[in-house]
Amino acid sequence: MKTNMNKNNQTLVAGAGGSIGGPATQVHSAKREKVILAHSFEMASRFTDQQLNEVEIVESINICRQPISDLVNAIHLHCVGRVIFATAGLTLSELKEAIAVCEIEGVQASLMFDFIETGLSIARPGFDRLGSQPVLTFRSAPGGSALKRVIDIVGSGIGLILLSPLFLVTAIAIKLSSPGPVFFSQLRGGLYGRPFKMYKFRSMYADAASQRQQLAAHNELNGPVFKIANDPRITPLGRWLRKCSIDELPQLINIFIGQMSVVGPRPIAVYEVEKFPDPAQRRRMSVKPGLTCLWQIKGRSKVIDFETWVKLDLAYIDNFSLWLDLKILLQTIPVVLLGKGAM
């Protein structure tokens, strides 16, 4: 048993068994945290070199085979401030008893998430609370940002006020150019796929929906989403509205009421969501849909492969930050002004 008695920032590692330590653990460094490892008989320590540069295992306790008093004695002997549990192979009752010891002693108990391996390295573990009970949560998408929501409310509210004259002119032009309503609404897949009614200025003839099946063979986008460059259902005014992205402006209402965000993957029609060939593609709906995202600034309708579209959306989700949102917004401005990739 190793008995390094440097009492500064010491930790104990406890687990389920196997070969703990090795030559790497013999490297002495005053900067490394001293720990006790608690483990089970099934688990050999899989500490990486990077982890061993941060901690020094002063003793390992097999809490499946050794009495809990051994863990207590080790905490007292080494004066550690933390016990690390390698949880693979441990039962909940064993963990509960050992963590209770740490709680009573006032030392930290850290659980390594080695008991769940998805092989994807996407989900980020963290702790929440359900009532008074701690809950381990794995998130494969960024959580809701209060600041992002504030930006959405303020931005969409100001936009609706400042653009109200344009809304009025556009509504009159649509009414005069072709019969039918001013606004077009459609059920789209929102957060986690929840349907919501998305609004646009109508850019097609009133009977456009009934013609979709007839034009299905001309779809230019590989995958479940339907897009045609020279869609005959689009009115002359509608083509100009789409080129300038004015037809999308009513979605500021969706943003203001919380169904969408300024930046996020574009919402897809519910009937198209149901045709997703790969369940993993639904992860693009793990954040609120938005007015603009990487797809818009990377070519919009010039991206004809749905898998590429989804990859861009997932890249946004996996690298989310408010700074990324700002960069996307700034890059969207010239794309919209120049009408790049519009259909």
Contacts in CASP RR format, 6 or more apart in sequence:
PFRMAT RR
TARGET T0000
AUTHOR 0000-0000-0000
METHOD contacts of the structure
MODEL  1
MKTNMNKNNQTLVAGAGGSIGGPATQVHSAKREKVILAHSFEMASRFTDQ
QLNEVEIVESINICRQPISDLVNAIHLHCVGRVIFATAGLTLSELKEAIA
VCEIEGVQASLMFDFIETGLSIARPGFDRLGSQPVLTFRSAPGGSALKRV
IDIVGSGIGLILLSPLFLVTAIAIKLSSPGPVFFSQLRGGLYGRPFKMYK
FRSMYADAASQRQQLAAHNELNGPVFKIANDPRITPLGRWLRKCSIDELP
QLINIFIGQMSVVGPRPIAVYEVEKFPDPAQRRRMSVKPGLTCLWQIKGR
SKVIDFETWVKLDLAYIDNFSLWLDLKILLQTIPVVLLGKGAM
1 59 0 8 1.000
2 25 0 8 1.000
2 57 0 8 1.000
2 58 0 8 1.000
2 59 0 8 1.000
3 58 0 8 1.000
3 59 0 8 1.000
3 77 0 8 1.000
3 78 0 8 1.000
4 28 0 8 1.000
4 34 0 8 1.000
4 56 0 8 1.000
4 58 0 8 1.000
4 78 0 8 1.000
5 78 0 8 1.000
5 79 0 8 1.000
6 30 0 8 1.000
6 34 0 8 1.000
7 79 0 8 1.000
8 30 0 8 1.000
9 33 0 8 1.000
9 34 0 8 1.000
9 81 0 8 1.000
10 33 0 8 1.000
10 34 0 8 1.000
10 35 0 8 1.000
10 58 0 8 1.000
10 78 0 8 1.000
10 79 0 8 1.000
10 80 0 8 1.000
10 81 0 8 1.000
10 82 0 8 1.000
11 33 0 8 1.000
11 34 0 8 1.000
11 35 0 8 1.000
11 36 0 8 1.000
11 55 0 8 1.000
11 58 0 8 1.000
11 80 0 8 1.000
11 81 0 8 1.000
11 82 0 8 1.000
11 83 0 8 1.000
11 84 0 8 1.000
11 108 0 8 1.000
12 34 0 8 1.000
12 35 0 8 1.000
12 36 0 8 1.000
12 37 0 8 1.000
12 38 0 8 1.000
12 58 0 8 1.000
12 59 0 8 1.000
12 61 0 8 1.000
12 71 0 8 1.000
12 74 0 8 1.000
12 75 0 8 1.000
12 78 0 8 1.000
12 80 0 8 1.000
12 81 0 8 1.000
12 82 0 8 1.000
12 83 0 8 1.000
12 84 0 8 1.000
12 107 0 8 1.000
13 20 0 8 1.000
13 35 0 8 1.000
13 36 0 8 1.000
13 37 0 8 1.000
13 38 0 8 1.000
13 39 0 8 1.000
13 55 0 8 1.000
13 57 0 8 1.000
13 59 0 8 1.000
13 60 0 8 1.000
13 83 0 8 1.000
13 84 0 8 1.000
13 85 0 8 1.000
13 86 0 8 1.000
14 36 0 8 1.000
14 37 0 8 1.000
14 38 0 8 1.000
14 39 0 8 1.000
14 60 0 8 1.000
14 61 0 8 1.000
14 63 0 8 1.000
14 71 0 8 1.000
14 83 0 8 1.000
14 84 0 8 1.000
14 85 0 8 1.000
14 86 0 8 1.000
14 98 0 8 1.000
15 37 0 8 1.000
15 38 0 8 1.000
15 39 0 8 1.000
15 40 0 8 1.000
15 43 0 8 1.000
15 60 0 8 1.000
15 61 0 8 1.000
15 62 0 8 1.000
15 63 0 8 1.000
15 84 0 8 1.000
15 85 0 8 1.000
15 86 0 8 1.000
15 87 0 8 1.000
15 90 0 8 1.000
16 38 0 8 1.000
16 39 0 8 1.000
16 40 0 8 1.000
16 41 0 8 1.000
16 42 0 8 1.000
16 43 0 8 1.000
16 62 0 8 1.000
16 63 0 8 1.000
16 64 0 8 1.000
16 86 0 8 1.000
16 87 0 8 1.000
16 88 0 8 1.000
16 89 0 8 1.000
16 90 0 8 1.000
17 39 0 8 1.000
17 40 0 8 1.000
17 41 0 8 1.000
17 42 0 8 1.000
17 43 0 8 1.000
17 44 0 8 1.000
17 60 0 8 1.000
17 62 0 8 1.000
17 64 0 8 1.000
17 86 0 8 1.000
18 39 0 8 1.000
18 41 0 8 1.000
18 42 0 8 1.000
18 43 0 8 1.000
18 44 0 8 1.000
18 45 0 8 1.000
18 62 0 8 1.000
19 44 0 8 1.000
19 45 0 8 1.000
20 37 0 8 1.000
20 39 0 8 1.000
20 44 0 8 1.000
20 45 0 8 1.000
20 57 0 8 1.000
20 60 0 8 1.000
21 45 0 8 1.000
21 47 0 8 1.000
21 57 0 8 1.000
21 60 0 8 1.000
24 47 0 8 1.000
24 49 0 8 1.000
24 52 0 8 1.000
25 47 0 8 1.000
25 52 0 8 1.000
25 56 0 8 1.000
25 57 0 8 1.000
27 52 0 8 1.000
28 56 0 8 1.000
29 53 0 8 1.000
29 56 0 8 1.000
32 53 0 8 1.000
32 54 0 8 1.000
32 55 0 8 1.000
32 56 0 8 1.000
33 54 0 8 1.000
33 55 0 8 1.000
33 56 0 8 1.000
33 82 0 8 1.000
34 55 0 8 1.000
34 56 0 8 1.000
34 58 0 8 1.000
34 78 0 8 1.000
34 80 0 8 1.000
35 55 0 8 1.000
35 56 0 8 1.000
35 57 0 8 1.000
35 58 0 8 1.000
35 80 0 8 1.000
35 82 0 8 1.000
35 83 0 8 1.000
35 84 0 8 1.000
36 57 0 8 1.000
36 58 0 8 1.000
36 59 0 8 1.000
36 60 0 8 1.000
36 61 0 8 1.000
36 71 0 8 1.000
36 74 0 8 1.000
36 75 0 8 1.000
36 78 0 8 1.000
36 80 0 8 1.000
36 82 0 8 1.000
36 83 0 8 1.000
36 84 0 8 1.000
37 45 0 8 1.000
37 57 0 8 1.000
37 59 0 8 1.000
37 60 0 8 1.000
37 61 0 8 1.000
37 83 0 8 1.000
37 84 0 8 1.000
37 86 0 8 1.000
38 60 0 8 1.000
38 61 0 8 1.000
38 63 0 8 1.000
38 71 0 8 1.000
38 83 0 8 1.000
38 84 0 8 1.000
38 85 0 8 1.000
38 86 0 8 1.000
38 90 0 8 1.000
38 98 0 8 1.000
39 45 0 8 1.000
39 60 0 8 1.000
39 61 0 8 1.000
39 62 0 8 1.000
39 63 0 8 1.000
39 85 0 8 1.000
39 86 0 8 1.000
39 90 0 8 1.000
40 62 0 8 1.000
40 63 0 8 1.000
40 64 0 8 1.000
40 86 0 8 1.000
40 88 0 8 1.000
40 89 0 8 1.000
40 90 0 8 1.000
40 94 0 8 1.000
41 62 0 8 1.000
41 64 0 8 1.000
41 65 0 8 1.000
41 89 0 8 1.000
42 88 0 8 1.000
42 89 0 8 1.000
43 86 0 8 1.000
43 88 0 8 1.000
43 89 0 8 1.000
43 114 0 8 1.000
45 57 0 8 1.000
45 60 0 8 1.000
45 86 0 8 1.000
46 86 0 8 1.000
46 114 0 8 1.000
47 55 0 8 1.000
47 57 0 8 1.000
55 84 0 8 1.000
58 78 0 8 1.000
58 80 0 8 1.000
59 74 0 8 1.000
59 77 0 8 1.000
59 78 0 8 1.000
61 70 0 8 1.000
61 71 0 8 1.000
61 74 0 8 1.000
63 71 0 8 1.000
63 90 0 8 1.000
63 94 0 8 1.000
63 98 0 8 1.000
64 89 0 8 1.000
64 90 0 8 1.000
64 94 0 8 1.000
68 97 0 8 1.000
68 98 0 8 1.000
68 101 0 8 1.000
71 83 0 8 1.000
71 98 0 8 1.000
71 101 0 8 1.000
72 101 0 8 1.000
72 105 0 8 1.000
74 80 0 8 1.000
75 83 0 8 1.000
75 101 0 8 1.000
75 102 0 8 1.000
75 105 0 8 1.000
75 107 0 8 1.000
80 107 0 8 1.000
81 107 0 8 1.000
81 108 0 8 1.000
82 107 0 8 1.000
82 108 0 8 1.000
82 109 0 8 1.000
82 110 0 8 1.000
83 98 0 8 1.000
83 102 0 8 1.000
83 107 0 8 1.000
83 108 0 8 1.000
83 109 0 8 1.000
83 110 0 8 1.000
84 110 0 8 1.000
84 112 0 8 1.000
85 95 0 8 1.000
85 98 0 8 1.000
85 99 0 8 1.000
85 109 0 8 1.000
85 110 0 8 1.000
85 111 0 8 1.000
85 112 0 8 1.000
86 112 0 8 1.000
86 114 0 8 1.000
87 95 0 8 1.000
87 111 0 8 1.000
87 112 0 8 1.000
87 113 0 8 1.000
87 114 0 8 1.000
87 115 0 8 1.000
88 114 0 8 1.000
88 115 0 8 1.000
89 115 0 8 1.000
90 115 0 8 1.000
95 111 0 8 1.000
98 109 0 8 1.000
99 109 0 8 1.000
102 108 0 8 1.000
102 109 0 8 1.000
103 109 0 8 1.000
113 125 0 8 1.000
113 136 0 8 1.000
116 138 0 8 1.000
122 140 0 8 1.000
122 318 0 8 1.000
123 138 0 8 1.000
123 139 0 8 1.000
123 140 0 8 1.000
124 138 0 8 1.000
124 139 0 8 1.000
124 140 0 8 1.000
125 136 0 8 1.000
125 137 0 8 1.000
125 138 0 8 1.000
125 139 0 8 1.000
126 136 0 8 1.000
126 137 0 8 1.000
126 138 0 8 1.000
126 139 0 8 1.000
127 134 0 8 1.000
127 135 0 8 1.000
127 136 0 8 1.000
127 137 0 8 1.000
128 134 0 8 1.000
128 135 0 8 1.000
128 137 0 8 1.000
129 135 0 8 1.000
140 283 0 8 1.000
140 286 0 8 1.000
141 283 0 8 1.000
141 286 0 8 1.000
141 287 0 8 1.000
141 317 0 8 1.000
142 287 0 8 1.000
142 317 0 8 1.000
142 320 0 8 1.000
143 287 0 8 1.000
145 322 0 8 1.000
147 322 0 8 1.000
148 261 0 8 1.000
148 322 0 8 1.000
148 325 0 8 1.000
149 258 0 8 1.000
149 261 0 8 1.000
151 262 0 8 1.000
151 322 0 8 1.000
151 325 0 8 1.000
152 255 0 8 1.000
152 256 0 8 1.000
152 258 0 8 1.000
152 260 0 8 1.000
152 261 0 8 1.000
152 262 0 8 1.000
153 256 0 8 1.000
155 255 0 8 1.000
155 262 0 8 1.000
156 252 0 8 1.000
156 253 0 8 1.000
156 255 0 8 1.000
156 256 0 8 1.000
156 262 0 8 1.000
157 252 0 8 1.000
157 256 0 8 1.000
159 252 0 8 1.000
160 167 0 8 1.000
160 252 0 8 1.000
160 253 0 8 1.000
160 256 0 8 1.000
163 249 0 8 1.000
163 252 0 8 1.000
166 246 0 8 1.000
166 249 0 8 1.000
167 249 0 8 1.000
167 250 0 8 1.000
170 201 0 8 1.000
170 241 0 8 1.000
170 246 0 8 1.000
170 249 0 8 1.000
171 182 0 8 1.000
171 201 0 8 1.000
173 237 0 8 1.000
174 182 0 8 1.000
174 201 0 8 1.000
174 202 0 8 1.000
174 237 0 8 1.000
174 238 0 8 1.000
175 182 0 8 1.000
177 235 0 8 1.000
177 236 0 8 1.000
177 237 0 8 1.000
177 238 0 8 1.000
178 205 0 8 1.000
178 206 0 8 1.000
178 235 0 8 1.000
178 237 0 8 1.000
179 206 0 8 1.000
180 202 0 8 1.000
180 206 0 8 1.000
181 202 0 8 1.000
181 206 0 8 1.000
182 201 0 8 1.000
182 202 0 8 1.000
183 199 0 8 1.000
183 200 0 8 1.000
183 201 0 8 1.000
183 202 0 8 1.000
183 250 0 8 1.000
184 199 0 8 1.000
184 200 0 8 1.000
184 201 0 8 1.000
184 202 0 8 1.000
184 203 0 8 1.000
184 204 0 8 1.000
185 197 0 8 1.000
185 198 0 8 1.000
185 199 0 8 1.000
185 200 0 8 1.000
186 197 0 8 1.000
186 198 0 8 1.000
186 200 0 8 1.000
186 269 0 8 1.000
187 195 0 8 1.000
187 196 0 8 1.000
187 197 0 8 1.000
187 198 0 8 1.000
187 269 0 8 1.000
187 270 0 8 1.000
188 195 0 8 1.000
188 196 0 8 1.000
188 197 0 8 1.000
188 198 0 8 1.000
188 267 0 8 1.000
188 268 0 8 1.000
188 269 0 8 1.000
188 270 0 8 1.000
188 289 0 8 1.000
189 195 0 8 1.000
189 196 0 8 1.000
189 267 0 8 1.000
189 268 0 8 1.000
189 269 0 8 1.000
189 270 0 8 1.000
189 273 0 8 1.000
189 285 0 8 1.000
189 289 0 8 1.000
190 196 0 8 1.000
190 259 0 8 1.000
190 260 0 8 1.000
190 267 0 8 1.000
190 285 0 8 1.000
190 288 0 8 1.000
190 289 0 8 1.000
191 285 0 8 1.000
191 286 0 8 1.000
191 287 0 8 1.000
191 288 0 8 1.000
191 289 0 8 1.000
192 285 0 8 1.000
192 286 0 8 1.000
193 273 0 8 1.000
193 282 0 8 1.000
193 285 0 8 1.000
195 270 0 8 1.000
196 254 0 8 1.000
196 259 0 8 1.000
196 267 0 8 1.000
198 251 0 8 1.000
198 254 0 8 1.000
198 259 0 8 1.000
198 260 0 8 1.000
198 267 0 8 1.000
199 250 0 8 1.000
199 251 0 8 1.000
199 253 0 8 1.000
199 254 0 8 1.000
200 247 0 8 1.000
200 248 0 8 1.000
200 250 0 8 1.000
200 251 0 8 1.000
201 238 0 8 1.000
201 241 0 8 1.000
201 246 0 8 1.000
201 247 0 8 1.000
201 249 0 8 1.000
201 250 0 8 1.000
202 238 0 8 1.000
202 247 0 8 1.000
203 234 0 8 1.000
203 235 0 8 1.000
203 237 0 8 1.000
203 238 0 8 1.000
203 239 0 8 1.000
203 241 0 8 1.000
203 242 0 8 1.000
203 247 0 8 1.000
204 231 0 8 1.000
204 233 0 8 1.000
204 234 0 8 1.000
204 235 0 8 1.000
204 238 0 8 1.000
205 233 0 8 1.000
205 234 0 8 1.000
205 235 0 8 1.000
208 233 0 8 1.000
211 232 0 8 1.000
211 233 0 8 1.000
212 226 0 8 1.000
215 226 0 8 1.000
215 228 0 8 1.000
215 231 0 8 1.000
215 232 0 8 1.000
215 233 0 8 1.000
216 226 0 8 1.000
218 228 0 8 1.000
219 226 0 8 1.000
219 227 0 8 1.000
219 228 0 8 1.000
220 227 0 8 1.000
220 228 0 8 1.000
220 229 0 8 1.000
220 304 0 8 1.000
221 227 0 8 1.000
221 301 0 8 1.000
221 304 0 8 1.000
221 305 0 8 1.000
221 306 0 8 1.000
222 304 0 8 1.000
222 305 0 8 1.000
222 306 0 8 1.000
222 307 0 8 1.000
223 275 0 8 1.000
223 277 0 8 1.000
223 305 0 8 1.000
223 306 0 8 1.000
224 268 0 8 1.000
224 272 0 8 1.000
224 273 0 8 1.000
224 275 0 8 1.000
224 276 0 8 1.000
224 277 0 8 1.000
224 306 0 8 1.000
225 268 0 8 1.000
225 269 0 8 1.000
225 272 0 8 1.000
225 306 0 8 1.000
225 309 0 8 1.000
226 272 0 8 1.000
227 301 0 8 1.000
227 343 0 8 1.000
228 343 0 8 1.000
229 301 0 8 1.000
229 343 0 8 1.000
231 343 0 8 1.000
234 242 0 8 1.000
238 247 0 8 1.000
241 247 0 8 1.000
242 342 0 8 1.000
242 343 0 8 1.000
243 339 0 8 1.000
243 342 0 8 1.000
244 336 0 8 1.000
244 339 0 8 1.000
244 342 0 8 1.000
245 336 0 8 1.000
245 339 0 8 1.000
245 342 0 8 1.000
248 291 0 8 1.000
251 260 0 8 1.000
251 290 0 8 1.000
251 291 0 8 1.000
252 291 0 8 1.000
254 260 0 8 1.000
255 261 0 8 1.000
255 262 0 8 1.000
255 290 0 8 1.000
255 291 0 8 1.000
258 288 0 8 1.000
259 288 0 8 1.000
260 267 0 8 1.000
260 288 0 8 1.000
260 289 0 8 1.000
260 290 0 8 1.000
260 291 0 8 1.000
261 287 0 8 1.000
261 288 0 8 1.000
261 289 0 8 1.000
261 290 0 8 1.000
261 291 0 8 1.000
262 290 0 8 1.000
262 291 0 8 1.000
262 292 0 8 1.000
262 325 0 8 1.000
262 329 0 8 1.000
263 290 0 8 1.000
263 291 0 8 1.000
263 292 0 8 1.000
263 293 0 8 1.000
263 316 0 8 1.000
263 325 0 8 1.000
263 328 0 8 1.000
263 329 0 8 1.000
264 287 0 8 1.000
264 288 0 8 1.000
264 289 0 8 1.000
264 290 0 8 1.000
264 291 0 8 1.000
264 292 0 8 1.000
264 293 0 8 1.000
264 313 0 8 1.000
264 316 0 8 1.000
265 284 0 8 1.000
265 285 0 8 1.000
265 287 0 8 1.000
265 289 0 8 1.000
265 290 0 8 1.000
265 293 0 8 1.000
265 295 0 8 1.000
265 313 0 8 1.000
265 316 0 8 1.000
265 317 0 8 1.000
266 289 0 8 1.000
266 290 0 8 1.000
266 293 0 8 1.000
266 295 0 8 1.000
266 296 0 8 1.000
267 289 0 8 1.000
267 290 0 8 1.000
273 282 0 8 1.000
273 285 0 8 1.000
276 282 0 8 1.000
281 306 0 8 1.000
281 310 0 8 1.000
283 314 0 8 1.000
283 317 0 8 1.000
284 310 0 8 1.000
284 313 0 8 1.000
284 314 0 8 1.000
284 317 0 8 1.000
286 317 0 8 1.000
287 317 0 8 1.000
287 320 0 8 1.000
292 328 0 8 1.000
292 329 0 8 1.000
292 332 0 8 1.000
293 312 0 8 1.000
293 313 0 8 1.000
293 316 0 8 1.000
293 328 0 8 1.000
294 312 0 8 1.000
294 313 0 8 1.000
294 315 0 8 1.000
294 316 0 8 1.000
294 328 0 8 1.000
295 303 0 8 1.000
295 309 0 8 1.000
295 312 0 8 1.000
295 313 0 8 1.000
296 328 0 8 1.000
296 332 0 8 1.000
296 335 0 8 1.000
297 328 0 8 1.000
297 331 0 8 1.000
297 332 0 8 1.000
297 335 0 8 1.000
298 312 0 8 1.000
299 335 0 8 1.000
299 340 0 8 1.000
299 341 0 8 1.000
300 335 0 8 1.000
300 340 0 8 1.000
300 341 0 8 1.000
300 342 0 8 1.000
300 343 0 8 1.000
301 341 0 8 1.000
301 342 0 8 1.000
301 343 0 8 1.000
302 340 0 8 1.000
302 341 0 8 1.000
303 309 0 8 1.000
303 312 0 8 1.000
316 324 0 8 1.000
316 328 0 8 1.000
334 340 0 8 1.000
335 341 0 8 1.000
END
